[in-house]
Amino acid sequence: MEQAGLDAARLSVVQHGTRASFRRRVMDAMRQLVPASGAFVCFGTEDARAYADSSRVVDGAARALKSNGAVRLTQAFGFETKSVVETTRRVYLANELYPDDERMKLPYFAAHAESGMKHALLFFLHEGGVLFGLAGLERREAEGEFTQADVDKLEALGPFVAAGARVQIAYDELSREAAALRAFSKVSGTLFVVDRERKKVLWAANRERGVEWETDVLPIEDHVVDAAEQSLQARAKQEALPTPPRLPSGAVVAVAKIEGDPVFNNAKCAILRVEPQDKAAPIEGLSKREREIARLLVAGYSGVNVAAISGLSENTVRTYVRRLYQKLGVANRADLVRKLMSPAETKSSAPSSVISPPPDSSLVEGDDTLD
């Protein structure tokens, strides 16, 4: 009977599902083997985010993990990652790691002291030198202390939870990339998904070089959030060729909304695609006045109208247009529009279907003032 329970628990943690369901299945599996009134799981390979990516259950009911969002997993539970992953052991009685009075001062235990949990058992989810998170069980004093037999039961579950964690992280990455592909036709450059309400970056990826959360995201998180809002506002105003916000990793070349996607917990999100400056849209190499002229051309204004709106003479507009053609390597106005609106396309041989001429333009008939 005991083996059957262990087999059922092992099976439950290697199933596919959402990140939240994985955390719940881990807690259920632990409590199935070792009865306890409290359980928690903090999940993720990044120390800065794993504590916030968590679930907690007390007396069978889900409870929010109390955190200001800035606490790291290692800080919350007072351990060093290297010392944990260098051993094959995963499960510890709390008093093996620190005295009870010291443990209760740690951020996690201090924040949840009101639940009355006296005893704890910690389950480090690691495999192959990688820490995937930390889980644990808690009991009130009346329930009795955890024993070595309890440790052994969870150790038997350990390899399956670690394998499930590895698979879950891979599955999450594929799901998030699929969401990005639904938003964009390609996923080159660096992708950032921003929770617009919480003002947080939820996910970032770069196929070519990868992303280090600590160095590539956290230092510029506020800038990424601002860039997302600026880009969405420009799109809402239907600005022709808006000046893309710049980030240390490049310029924003595309933005889209993602709402109601369970991959991102149904949050109201914006997804940005950022390319290095040398791969950014051609408009990045133009002067302020050249950008103004280019925007008016893309919006479909005739040469006379461009001159009137910009306050320049038609001869001056001709000069700017010739300069634009030279800088962008195009031969006529139609190719200029295609180049700016579809920078990924090659040369002026792109088919006319790449972009339809604006309804108020003279692209079809030709524009002697400009071409």
N, C-alpha and C positions, 0 to 999 in steps of 0.2 A: 504494500500500500504506500509506504514511504517512497519507494522508487517510482511508483506511478505518479505521485505528486511532483517529484523532481523532474520527471520526463515532461509532464504537462507544463511546468514552470519554464523549463528550457525551451520548449516549443513556442511558448507565447512570446518570448523576447526576441525570437529570430524572424518573426513575421513582418511583412511590409506594412507600412501605414504612415500616418503623419508623425511629425516630431512629437507633438503633444501626446498622441496615442502611444508612442514608444515609451515615453516617460511614465505614463500611467501603467503600461504593461509591466515595466520593470518594478514599479512599486507593488503592484498586485502579486507578481511572482515572488518577491521577497517576503511579503506578508503571508503568502500561502505556505511558505516553508518555515517561516519564523513569525509567529503571531506577535503583533505590536500595534499599539493604538496610533502611532505616528510613523510616517515615511516621507522621504523626499528624494528628488533626483535633480541634480544640476548637470546639464548636458552640453558638451561642446569642447573643441580642442583649443579654443582661445581663452586664456586665463581671464582676459578683460571682459568677456561676454558670457562665460559659462554659468556664472552665479545667477545672472539675470534670466538666463534661459532655463527655467526650472519649473518644477511642480511639487506640491506638498499636499499631503493628506493627513488629517487628524480625525480620528473616530469615524473614518469612512467618508468624510466630506472634504472636498477640495478646499484648500486654503491658499491665499496669496502669500508668496514669499516676501517678507518685508525687507526692502532694499532701496537705497537711493539711486541705484543704477550705476554707481561708480565703484562699488566693491568688487574686487577680484575674487575668484574662487579660492586661490591660495590664502588670501587675507581672511576671507570669511571663516575658513576652517583651520587656519594656522599650520600650514604644511609647505614643504618644498617639493615641487613637481619631480625634480631629478631623483630625490631620495625615494619617492614612491615608485617610479617606473623602473628603477634598477633592480627591483626584487620581483619574484614570481608571485608573491603574496598579494592579495587584494583586500581582504577583510580583516578588520581590527576592532576589538573592544575599545571603546573610547578611552577608558582609563589606562590602556596600554600606551596611548599616545601622549596624554597629558592628564595631570590631576584634575579632579572635578571642578575645583574652584577656579583653575586657570581656563578650563574649557568654557565655563559659563561666561567668561569675559570676552570670548571670541564673537565677532559680529553676528554670525548666524544664531548661536545659542543665546546671546544676550537679547537679540531682537525678538526671540520667540519664547522667552522665559515664562510668559504668562500662561502658556499651554500646560505648564506643570510637568514637563518631561524631565525625568531624573536620570535615566540611563540611555546610552546611545551606542550604536554599532555603526561603523563607517565602512563603506564599500567603494574602494577606488576602482574606477572602470578604466583599466589600462591593458594594452597589448602591444608587443613589439616596440616598446619604448615610447609609445604615444599614450597620453592621458586623454580619455574621451569624456571625463566628467567624474562626478562623485555622487553616490547614492547613500542612503542610510535609513536605519530604523530607530525609533525612539519609544521608550516606555515610561510610564509614570511609576512612582515608587511602589505602589500597590501591586503592580504587575510583575515585579521581580526583576532581577538583573539578567542581562544576556549572559550566555555561557559559551564555553569553547565549542560545545556541540552546535550552537547556533552559528558560530563562525564557520565551522566545517560545512554546514549545510549551504551557506551562501558561497563558500569557496567552490563547492561543486557546481554552483550555478554560474560562477564567474566567467569561465571561457565563453559561455553562450551569450551572456550579457555584453561582453566586450566585442564578440563577433557581430552581435546585433547592432551595437553602437557604430561599428565601422561601416556596416551595410547601410544603416540609417543615414549617416552623414553623406555617403556616396549617393544614395537615393535622393536626399534633399538637394544636393548640388545639381543633379540631373533635372529634378523638378523645377528648380529655380531657373536653370538655363533654358528649359522648355518655355517657361513663362516669358523670358526675355526674347526668345525667338518668336513668340506670338506677338510681341510688341514691336519688334524690329525684324527686318529681313535678314540681318546678319548680326553677329555678336563679336565683331572685332573690337580692338581697343579695350578699355576698362569699363565695366558696367557697374553702376551703383543703383541700388533700390533704396528709396527714401520713404520712411513712414512720415507722411506730411502732417499728421496730427501730433505725433510724439516728437517730431523734429529729430529723428534718429535715422542713421543708415542701418538698414536691416541686413544687407547682403552686398558683397562686392566680388567681382571676378575678373580675371584677365587670363585668357587662354594661353597666351604666349609666355608670360613670365610669372603668373600666379600673383596672389595678393597676400601681403603680410598685414594683418589687421592692425597690429600695434604701430607699424611705421607708415603704412599706405592709406589707412582710413581714419584712425582716431585723431591724428593731428589736424586733419582737414575736414572733419565731419561737419562743422558749422558751415564751412564754405560750400560743401557739397549740397547741404540742405538749402542754402540760399540760391545756389545755381539752379536747383530743381524748380524753385518757385519763380525765379526770373524767367527761365525757359518756358514754363507753362503759361505765365502771364503774356509773354511775347506771342506764343501760339494762339492764345485766346483772342488777342487783339489782331490776329492775322497779319502780323508785321511781315513785310517782304524782306527776306534775308536779315533777320535780327542779328545783332552782334552777339555771338555766342559767349556765354560766361567762360572765364578761364580758370582752370585749376592747376595745381602743380604738375599733374600728370598730363595736362593738355587742355584742349578746348572742347566744350560740349557740342557735339555734332547732331545729336538726336535726343528727343525726350518723348515719353509716352506715359499715360496713366495706367495703373493696374489697380483695380478695385474689386473686392469680393473674391480674391483668389485665395483658397485655403493654404496654398504654399507659403503665403505671407500673412497667415492668420486673419485673412479677410480685411486687412488694414487698407486705408486709402493711401496708395503709394504712387510715387513717380519713379520711373526708371530712366536713368541717364546713360548715354553712350559717349564716352570721352576718348578722343584720339589725340596722340602726340601732336605738337604744333606742326611738325613737318608733314603730317597726314590730315591736318584740319582742312576745312573748306577753303577754296581759293580766295574767298572774300577776306580771309585773314591777312592776305598780303597787300591789301589796298589801303590807300589813304582814306581819311574821313570823308573828303569830298567825293572821291571815287566811289566809296561805298554808297553815298547818297545817290549819285547818278545811277549806279548799278541797281539799287533798290527800285528806283523809279522805272527803269527799263524792265525789270522783272515784273513789276506791277502792271505793265502794259501801256504806259504813257508814251505818246508820240514825242518826236524830237522837239516840236514847238512847246508842248506841255511841260516837258522836262525843263526846258529853258525858263518857262514862266514860273514854275514851282520853285526851282532852285535859285531864281533871281539872277541867272546868267544869260549872256547872249547866246544865240544859236551857234555862232562860231566857236565860243568857248566850250559849249557842250560837245561840238564836233571834236575839239581837241581832247577833251576828257574821254570820249568814246574811243578815239583812235588809241589813246594810252591804255584804256581797258583791254582792247583787242590785243595789243602787244603784250601786256602783262599776263593775260590769261591764255594766249596762244590760240585765239579764235579768229575767224575770218569775217563773221557777220553777226548780226544781232541775235538771230535764232540760236546760233551756236553758243553765244555768250550766255543766253538764258539757260540752255541745257547744261553748260559747264557749271554755272553757279547753283542751279537747283538739283543737279545730279552729279556731284563732284566725283563719285566713284566711277562714273562712266568714262570711257576713253575717247579723247580727241573729239573732233567735230563730225565724225562719221556716225555718231549715235543716231538711231532711227528717230523719226519725228514723233513716235509714240512715247518717247522718254518724257516729254512734257508737252502739253497742249498749249498753243499760243494764247496768252490772255485775251479775253474777248474785246478789249478796247485798244488792242495794239495794232500796229501796222506790220507785224512780222510776216504775214502771209503775202501781202502785196509788196513788201519792201518799204524801206524808209530812207529816202534820199538824203534827208537831213542828217541821218546817223550813219548809214552804211557807206 
